[in-house]
Amino acid sequence: QLQLVESGGGLVQPGGSLRLSCAASGFTLEYYTIGWFRQAPGKERGAVTCISMNGGLTKYTDSVKGRFTISRDNAKKEVYLQMNSLKPEDTGIYFCAANNWAVVGRCQADEYDTWGQGTQVTVSS
């Protein structure tokens, strides 16, 4: 059974950092494109960043460029999201998702069919 489990969320002050992890089980991670998506209160789920199977290609939404970094360790079956210089507008539930045919350059939620349960990130003073 394909499963993704996110961790690392929490409460952080503006300007702070968090590192999210996404642990995969039940499938070979290296065959899957992975995306991070977030859902703010009252808003639709939107893309944050996506990474190709071997980590060579990435896509970031404009609002996080230069602040967030996605990476993966296929041997450990984990994907990471390093978030720096956090802003209140980064608040939301962060989900990781997997698909073996999704196009990294599009980084669209409707292309992903395996999702984790999400981890809450709150940026507030």
N, C-alpha and C positions, 0 to 999 in steps of 0.2 A: 504494500500500500504506500503510495507516494505521500510523503508528509513533510511539511515545512514548519519550523518552530522559530519564532522571533524572540529575541531577548535584548536587554540593554536599555530599554526606555526608562524614562523617569522625569523628575522635575529638575530643571536647570535654569539658571538666571540668564538673561540676555547677554550675549557675548561668550557664553560658555560652550562646552563641547560634550558630545555624547558619541559613543560607538555602538551601533546596533549590529547584532549578529543574526544570521538566518542559518539554522542547521537543517540539513536535508537528510532524509532517511527513506529507504524503500525504493531508491532509484539511483542511477549513476549520474551524479551531478554534472560531470563534464560534458554530457550530451544535451544539456539544457541551457537555454538563455534564461537569465534571471533579471527580474525587475524589482525595484522598490517603489511602492506607491503610498500615498498618504491621503487620509480623509479628515478634513477639518470639520468641526461642528457645523451642521447645517449646509455642508457643501458636498459635492460629488467627489468620489475617489479620483485622484489625479496622479499622473506619473511624476516621480522624483528623478529616477535614474535607472538605466538598464545596462547590462553587461553581457558580452558575447560568451560563448561556451569556453573559449580559451582565455578570456579576459583581455583580448587584444583590442576590442572595440567597446566604447562606452558612449552613452548618450545622457545628457543632463538637461533637465528643464532649466530655463533661463534664470529663474529666481534662486537657484542653488549653485550655479556655476562659480567656481573659485572658492566655495565654502565646503561643499560636500565631496567626498571621494568614495566611489564604490570599488570594491576589490573582491577577489574570490580565491579560495584555496581548495581546489578540487580534491586533493588528497585527503583533506580534513572534512570535506563535504560541507563547507561553510562559505557563506557570502557575508561581506561586511559593508557597513555604511558608516564612514567616519564623517561626523557633522561638526563643523567648527563655526565660530561666529554666529551662533544661533540667534534667531530673532523670534519675537512673539508670533509672527505669522507662520513660523515653522511648526507651531503646535498642531497636533493631530494624532490619529492612530496610524502607525506605519506598518505596512504589510509587505512581505516579500512574496513573490510569485514566480512560477516556473513554467516554461513551455519549451518543447523541443523544435519548434519551427518559427517562433516569434522573431520578428525583424527588429534588431537592436535599434536601428535608426528611427523607427516609428515609436517604440516604447509606449504602446497603448495597452491599457488594462484589458480590453476585450480580446486581446490575443493570448492571454494567459489563462490557463485552466486549472492550475494547482496553486492554492493559496494557503498561507499561514493564518493564524488566528489574530495576529496584529499585536503591536506593543505601543503603549501610550507614551507620547512625548509631549511634555508641557514646558513651554518657555515663558517664564514669568518671574518678575521681581517680587 
